[in-house]
Amino acid sequence: VWSTTYQPTRREAELDRVRHGLGYTVFERTFAGLETSQTVFVPEIDSCELWLVRIENTTDRVRRLRLGSYLEWH
């Protein structure tokens, strides 16, 4: 089990980078031959988040992945 962000799994990655822009944040991770990027957009006029997830297999192995989402209500 791994995550495109440090939370909720709290697993260390080979690369962990976070970039912020106006209305968005990009989480980039490399873990076990997978490069992931999760961009979270927060529209100025709506109370929502839009997620764009990219996963790239950088190995020669064929992989089967399941993608799910996790949300904590506060």
PyMOL commands that set and color helices and strands:
alter all, ss='L'
color gray80, all
select strands_A, chain A and resi 15-21+24-31+34-41+50-57
alter strands_A, ss='S'
color yellow, strands_A
deselect
rebuild
show_as cartoon
